[in-house]
Amino acid sequence: MTPSAGRVRPLVLVADDDEDILDLVVFRLEQANYDVASATNGAEALTLARERIPDLAILDVMMPKLDGYEVTRQIRANDETRDMPVILLTARVQEADVTRGFEAGADDYIKKPFSPQELRARVQSILGRR
Amino acid sequence: MENPARITIVVCDDEASTRQLACAALAGGNYSIIEAVDGNEAVELARSVRPDLMVIDMMMPGRNGLDVVAELRTDPEFADMPAILLTAHDAISHRDAAADAGADRFMTKPFSPLKLASVVDGLIRKRLATQNKRLRELDRLKDEFIALVSHELRTPLTSIGGYLELILEEEVGELTTQQRRFIEVIERNAQRLLRLVGDLLLVAQIEASGLGLERSVVDLAKLAAEAVETARPRADKKGIDLSLVCEEEPALACDPARLAQALDNLISNAVKFTPEGGHVEVRVSCRQGRAAIEIEDTGIGISPVERDAIFAPFFRASNAVEREIQGTGLGLVITKAIVLAHRGEIHVESEEGIGTTVRVELPLEHKDGNGASPAAGGAA
């Protein structure tokens, strides 16, 4: 994996309004040797995405202010963040939600509940292929 | 094909000639019309057939039309049912009394059949439009409810499972044997809750929009072997001899995760309902373009009267309840939906006290172009 812009380790942005899950994902990613930036709502996530240009964004779908779909759309609409890979985190598993995620421009999605192995594998497969 | 329920109208008059006239007037409307000869019969009929509209004579011996309407209006079930009162006297006092009792229209006898038909048609149209709107609203509420429950129940379970896993991996300190044992109990129950939530949501989804499949080609024998191994620990614990016989290894275009879920359900049922020391045999075979999986057990069986009910949501067999065998009555609903979504069939043969054989047949070829594609649908 190649972290961008002089980083030693890839930077992953994680956003979830449930702080317990946010902490868990952050813990697992740090354990897997990533740098992590975290946000508890969509607006904060978008600001961090624009300011820090992370190597990957993991966004919960259901968040106050801006939901994960909208944050993804805005990441795609901005020249500087357009190519940032996005994984959506979703507790809903209906097909329509998955389709909506891909339509918004997400690269992958992880269903809640997820195993740490699954999280790591998805992150690695996206960061590894860059 | 089932006929959609017909619109039912009750016509009540003590005079046969008026009833006949009203029935004739409404004959063109494809309504199902039921006649009542007095007020008591009208109320009884209303309660049993729940009509969509009533035409009632105001002046009848005993319980008159006003009493009938006023009585029915006290029941919320009839609050919105249109009622037309007929009377020979076009007096203001009669109109007022009809309105007070809760009638929607007031018509004087002799009435014009065309006028009656047009009033009835209008009221029925309005009623159907209201009902339609209410159904759409209920449908929307149900979808919102499913989405909400899906999110609100899964999110805390994600936290519970995730942190338990961290503790069990000893990422945050070593566990004593007893601590590990207790936390494993919590984890097992969290998993159980998660499965239950998943099953409930799946049933709701199946009822709402059917089951979507993500197909890929898999070896059915391998899928069956995995399902057997999943059930192995519970079989061992009960001293049940669980075996797998694969005559062939059919390659099947299917949704592997869903089909595995169906097999898990069937095999775990067989183990669950088989007493200690019994046998469960899983057989995979192929015949005439169809793959078959049979799960045969020496369990408690299902009585013939309950045989057809086992695929209904939340149904629990009486002998299972008697023996306090736990379950939600959702597993077979889901299993059948999965089999049907694969255009397969499921059959159950059972004898109480002897055992049960469940046979699932799945077509090997898909001619609709929907199957056999090597890539799973988008998301995988």
Interface residues (C-beta under 8 A of the other chain):
Chain A: D18 D20 I21 L24 F27 Q31 M62 A91 R92 V93 Q94 E95 V98 T99 F102 Y109 K112 P113 F114 S115 P116
Chain B: A147 S150 H151 R154 T155 L157 T158 S159 G161 G162 Y163 E165 L166 E171 L194 L201 Q205 S209 G212 G378 A379
